[in-house]
Amino acid sequence: MPVKDRIVTWWIKNIIIPQQEIIDKPGFVITSFSGPSQKTYLRDVFFAEKLFELIENLIIQHYGEQGKKTLYSAGKKFAYLYASLSDFPTIKDHSKKAVADFAYLFVRYCEGVFAKQAKHEIDIDQKIFTISFQDYVICRHNGYGFIMTDGGCAGTWAYLMQDKSLEGTQLECEGRGKQNCYVLCASPEKIKERTNNFFCETNLLDLKFEKSYKTLNEVRQTTYAQNSLRTLIDANFFDFRSGILSYKGNRFLGSESHILYILEQEISKLNGGEKVLFDACFEYGSLLQKIYGHADYKKFIMDFFPALGFGDISVSSSGMLHIVLKYYPWTTFSEQSKFIIIRGIMSGFVSSIFEKKVDFNNFDIDVGSYLTLTIKV
């Protein structure tokens, strides 16, 4: 990596990210990596890399090419919305140099938190963006990466260029035996010069940062959650080094919380998709319990998930077993959601403890000045 890139990556990882990321509040993770015209306030959550791997593996196993297209659509829609919400500079409102400079810094940011190394090239006139990753999340293991690699890169580039027709495809992937993951983002016509193996998704939502989003996700004092992510890093419960967060050797990645809802929305369009998504999350929850290795499930749930940004959580086994997630991340999609991902994870975790199937099939939500989600068996 060139010396300049190493210096800039170090600067973003050690100076910019710590200043723009709130991780010392139990129940909340807040970031504000945003464009130049306004400071945003984004509600983040941390997910296990393994969770995304299982979701992609199971969806593709059940639905083949249709499943790949669905995962790609979810990734592109999320990335486009995230860029919009973050007020990233676009070619319509800024100079070519300003967009190119921002893309450089954003690549360095991704290099700092999602990969060991990243190299990119931009041709703004041709609307072509290529990026090469080393040790990039998810696809390095399963060889897919349709959510965060193909779709994620495509959605971000489409927003910067203000052209929803721009797509992305991974021409090479570490998970498929190559040295690096190499992504091409361009018009379908340009991509066809290299490969016909890509998907198209142009139904993208432009969502601007609004006061209601900030108000409903405002950091509040927690009752049950006592430990922030910072507290658990300092206690060596989580490991954090070189920009990578992990738990017992399992890597986690931070993402703005719309990913929870968009993944659910897109996968639910598949015939039986809700169940397959639930099963993938159930499998991860069961695996997480085995990684944890202890039986005190209430304490773990009330420590672990709040630190990752899922709100103030209480677990009650008196009467009907239920989990209350106060201050759960809110988006405009919350009131239509079935909260499949978190219900699946919790079901798998608790089932592994009790050694019998326990499904949190029921839920209630209350949206006042914040979102409270209650899941029940």
N, C-alpha and C positions, 0 to 999 in steps of 0.2 A: 504494500500500500504506500502511495506517495506520502512524504513527510507532512505536507500540508493537510492531507486527509486525516492522518493520524492525530494531528494537533486539533483540528476542528472537531473530530469525533470525540476526543478527550474533553474538549471544552463543552460540547453539548451534553455529554454523559455526566460530567462532574460539576458543571456550573449551571447550565441552562435547565436541565431536567430537575435537579434538586430545588431550584428556585420556582419552578412552574408546577411541581407535583406535591400535593398535600397527602402525606401518608402517615401523619402522626395523630389522626383523629379516629378513634374506634368506630367501625361501621362504615367508613367513608374513604374513598380514594378519589381525589380531585386533580385534574390536570388542566393546563391551559396552553398547550402548544398550538398556537394559532397564527393567523395571518397578521399583516401589519396594521390594519385599520381599526381593530378593536380587540380587547382582551376578553376571551371567552372563559367559560366555567363549565368543564365537562366532567360528568359523573362516570368514572371508570370502574371496571371490575377486573380482577385477575382470574384467568382461566388456566387450567392445566393444559399444556400442549397435548397430553394424552387424550383429553376429552375431545379435542378437535379431530385427532387422528381416528378415534373410534367412531365419531359421527360420520366422517368422510368414508371410512371403510365400510360401515354398515349400510349407508345410503347407496353407495356404488354397488355393493354386493347385491342389494335388493332391486335396484332400478337401472343399473348399467349406465348407458350414455345419458338417459333422461335424468338420472341421479347426478351425474357430473354437471350437466347443464344447470340443474337446480342449485347445486352448491356454488357454481360460478356466479349465477345470478345473485345469490345472497351476498357473496363477497363483493361483487361490483356495486350492488345497491348500497351496501353498508359503507363502503369506502367513499362513494360519491356523496352520500349523506354526511358522513364524518367530515369530509373536506368542506362541504357547504356550511355545516354547523360551526366549524373551526375558522371560517372566513379565510380560507386559503386564497392567495392572489390568483386571478385568472387573466388570460390573455386579452379579455375584453376590457379590463379595467387597469391593466398595468403593462409596462413595457416588456419586450421579449427578455431583456436582461434581468428585470425584476423577477419574472417567472422562473427563468433559468437559475438565478441565484437562490430563490426559495427552494426549488427542486433539489439543488445541491445540498442545502441545509437539511431538507427533509430526508434525503438519502442517508446523510450522516446520522440523523436521529434514528432511522430504522436500523442502521448499522450498529448503533449503540445499544439498542434494546432487543432486536430480533435476530441479529446475525453477527458473525465474527468479522465479516468483511463484505463490503458492497462497492461495486463500480458501476457507473452509469454513463450513458451518452444521450444527448438530446439534439433533435433537429426540429426546432419549433416550426419552421416553414413547411416541413413535410409532416408535421405532427407525429413524429416518431420518437419513442422513448424506449431505450433498452437498459436493463439492469441485470447485473450478475451478483448473486449472493453466495457466500460461503457459510455453511452451517445455519441456514435459514430455518425458522420454526416450521414444524409440522411436516412439510413435504420432504424434509431430509430423512424422515423415517418411513413414510408410507408411499412416497413417490407420486402423490396427488397434489395437495395444496390448492385446490380450486377456490377455497374461501379466501385465504389470506395472501396467496401468491398470485395466481392468475387474476382472480376477481379483484383482489385488493389493489394490485398495481393498476389494473385497467380502470377501476372507478376513480382512483386518485388522478390519473393522467387525463381521463375524460373531463373531470371537473376543471383542472388547470387550463385545459384547452377549450373548455366550454363546448364540447362536441361529444354528445352522448353516443355517437356511433363508433367511437374508438373502442377497440377491444384489446384483450391481452391473452397471451398464451405462453406457456412455459416450453421453450424449445428443448431445453436440457434440464435435468433434475438430479441432484445428488441421490435422492431416493430411488432413482432408476439407474444408478451406477455411474453417473457422470461426476466430474470433479467439482462442478458448481451448478447452481440453479440459474438458468439464463432465461429471462422473460423479455418478450417483445410486445410492446404496446403500439398500436398504429391503426390505421383504417383497415377494414376487412380486405380491401383491394391490395394493400401493401403486405398484409400478413399472408395472403394467398400466394405471394411470390416466394414464401419460405415454406408454408405448410397449409393444408386444409383442415388441420386438427385444431379447431378453436370454436368457441361459442359466441353467440350474440345476445346482448341484453341492452335495450335502450329505454326501458320503462324505469327511469331513475327519478328519485325524489330530491328536490332542492329544498332543504329545510334550514332556515336561518335560526340563529340563536335568539331565544326569546326570554322574557322575564319569567314566564310561567315555568320554564324548564329549570331555571336557576332556583326559583322559589321552592318548588316541589322537591328539589334535590339538595337544598341547603344543609350544610353541616349542622347537626344538632347534638345536644348532650344525650348520651346513651345511658340506659338503665342496666342492661345485662352485659353488653359488650364492654370489657374492661381493657382489652389490648388492641392497640393499633398495629398496622403493618410494621411501622418503625419499631415499636416495642418488641415485636416478635423477631424482627431481624436482629435487634440488639441482644436479644436473649438466645440467639443462634437457633431458634425454632425454624425460621426460614434462613436459607443461605442467600446472600446477595453479593455477587462479585462480578466485576467487568460488565455491569449493566444487566446481568441475568439473575432473575429470582428463581429459586428452586426450593423444593421441600423433599428431603431424603432422596436427592438425586433426580427428582422429577421437575422438569422446567415449567415455569408459568409465564404467561404473557398478559400484559395489560391491554385492555381494549375499552373504548367508549361503550356504554351499556346498551346502546341501540342494537348491538350485535345479538344480544339475547332475543330480542323481539323479531328482528329481520330473519334470522336463521329459522325461528319457529314459523313465521309467516310463509316463507318460501317452501320449506320442507312439508308443511301441512297441505300444500297444494297437490302433493303426490298422493295417489291412492294408498291409504294406509300409512301415510308418512308420519302422522302424529305418533303412532305406536312405535315405528322404527326409531324415531328420534328419542322417544321415552326409553326404549330398550338400550340405545347407545349410552344415554346418560345414566341409566340404571347400572349398566356394566361398569362405567367409570366410578360411580359411587361405591360399588362393591370393591373395586380395586383400591380405591382410596382408603377404605377401612382396613384392608389387608396391609397396605403400606404403613398406616398408622399403627396397627398392631395391638391396640388396647380396647377394652370394653366400655370405657366411660364415654359413651357416645354423646351425652348431653354436653359435657364440658368441651369436648372437641368441637362440636358443631357451633357452640356459642363463642369459641375462641377463633377458630379457623376461618369460617366464612365471613364474619364481620371484618376481620383484618384484611380480607380480599375485596372489601367494598360492598358487601351485600346487605348492609344495614345492621340494626340492633336486633339480635335474634334470641328468642327464648324457646325452650323445649319443655313441653309438659306431657307427662304420661298418666296424669290423673284423669280417669274417665277415658275418653277417646284420645289416642295419641295425636298430638298436633304440634306444629312449629309455627311460631309467629315471627315474621320478618318485618319489623317496623323500620321505616325509612328505606324500604326497598327501592332500587333505582327506578325512577319514573321516566317514561317517554310518552309521546302522543299516541303510541300503540298500546299502552298499558291496559286500558279498559277493554280492549278486544283480545287480550292475550289469555292463553290457557296455562302459561308459566310452566311449560313442559320440561324445559331444561333443568330448572332448579328442583321441580318435583321429582324428576327422574333421578337426579343425583342423590337427593335425600332418601328416596326409596331404596336405592341400591345400598347406600351406606348403612341404614338402619336394618335392612334385611340381612346384611352380612353379620351384623351384631347378633341379631336374634336367631340367625340360621333358619329363617323361614321367610316366605314372601310377604313383604309389607309394602303396599303401594299407597302413596299419597295421591289418591285419585280425585280428591275433593279440595276445593279452595274457595276462599272468599277474599275480596279486596275492599278496602276502604280508602277512598281518595278524598282527603280534606286539604290540609296545608302540606301534607306529605302522603306517600303511599304506604299502606300497611297490607301485607299479604299474609294470609293464614292458610297453611296447607294441612289437610287432615286425611286420615285413612278412611 
